[in-house]
Amino acid sequence: MDKKKQLIEQIKVVLNHLENNYSNKITSGALQLIYKRYKDALDILENDKDIKDINIVGGIRAYLDSYSDYENPLLGEMHKAEKLYQTL
């Protein structure tokens, strides 16, 4: 599987995690920002737009600045997505 497809799948994992576990919190604050960035990234990738417009790097920091929950499995999934994006 190529890197772009891997990134699309990883972004979907992050979005599913956010939607399933934080549906009441993704409408405001840091989680809303993270959710919007990942939704925008998915749109960019699926519609062959310029990948330079993807802005998911830094989402982990934004989450930790707001929640300080270092053990959250979401962070591992976000880390995978950021690493895949950086390899594109």
Buried (B, 14 or more C-beta within 10 A) or exposed (E): EEEBEBBBEBBEBBBEBBEEBBEEBBEEEBBBBBBEBBBBBBEBBEEEEEEEEBBBBBBBEBBBEEBEEEEBEBBEBBBBBBEBBEEE
